[in-house]
Amino acid sequence: MNIDRMVFAIAGALIVLTTVFAVSHSLYWLWATAFIGANLCQAAFTGFCPLAVFLKAAGVKSGNAF
């Protein structure tokens, strides 16, 4: 699995997880969901993703986007 697919998988899992927490615990979890979504949008336009930088440093194989 390359960095691109891992970023999508981790971001998607975190969005689902924080949405479940918002429904079951507190609506404040939606701030984390919004942060993840905003980070995905800025990565689409700038090409910079903090998670991709971390994964590259961890030795994950590079993809096309990151």
C-alpha positions as CSV (number, residue, x, y, z in Angstrom):
1,M,0.0,0.0,0.0
2,N,1.4,3.4,-0.9
3,I,1.2,6.7,0.8
4,D,-1.8,8.0,-1.3
5,R,-4.0,5.0,-0.4
6,M,-2.9,5.1,3.3
7,V,-3.8,8.8,3.6
8,F,-7.3,8.2,2.1
9,A,-7.8,5.1,4.4
10,I,-6.7,6.8,7.6
11,A,-8.6,10.1,6.8
12,G,-11.7,8.1,6.0
13,A,-11.5,6.0,9.1
14,L,-11.0,9.1,11.3
15,I,-13.9,10.8,9.7
16,V,-16.2,7.8,10.4
17,L,-14.8,7.5,13.9
18,T,-15.2,11.1,14.9
19,T,-18.7,11.1,13.4
20,V,-19.7,8.1,15.5
21,F,-18.2,9.9,18.6
22,A,-20.2,13.0,17.8
23,V,-23.4,11.0,17.6
24,S,-22.8,8.9,20.7
25,H,-20.8,11.3,23.0
26,S,-20.6,15.0,22.2
27,L,-21.1,17.2,19.1
28,Y,-17.7,18.8,19.8
29,W,-16.2,15.8,18.0
30,L,-17.5,17.4,14.8
31,W,-14.6,19.9,15.1
32,A,-12.2,17.1,14.6
33,T,-14.2,15.9,11.6
34,A,-14.1,19.5,10.1
35,F,-10.4,19.7,10.7
36,I,-9.7,16.5,8.8
37,G,-12.0,17.6,5.9
38,A,-10.3,21.0,5.8
39,N,-6.9,19.4,5.8
40,L,-7.9,17.1,2.9
41,C,-9.1,20.2,0.9
42,Q,-5.9,22.1,1.5
43,A,-3.8,19.1,0.5
44,A,-5.8,18.8,-2.8
45,F,-4.8,22.4,-3.7
46,T,-1.3,22.7,-2.2
47,G,0.0,19.2,-2.4
48,F,1.2,19.3,1.2
49,C,-0.2,16.7,3.7
50,P,1.3,16.4,7.2
51,L,0.2,12.8,7.4
52,A,2.0,12.0,4.1
53,V,5.2,13.6,5.4
54,F,4.9,11.4,8.5
55,L,4.3,8.3,6.5
56,K,7.2,9.0,4.1
57,A,9.5,9.4,7.2
58,A,8.1,6.1,8.5
59,G,9.3,4.4,5.2
60,V,6.0,3.9,3.4
61,K,6.3,3.6,-0.4
62,S,5.6,6.9,-2.2
63,G,2.5,7.3,-4.4
64,N,1.6,9.6,-7.3
65,A,0.3,12.5,-5.3
66,F,2.6,12.5,-2.3
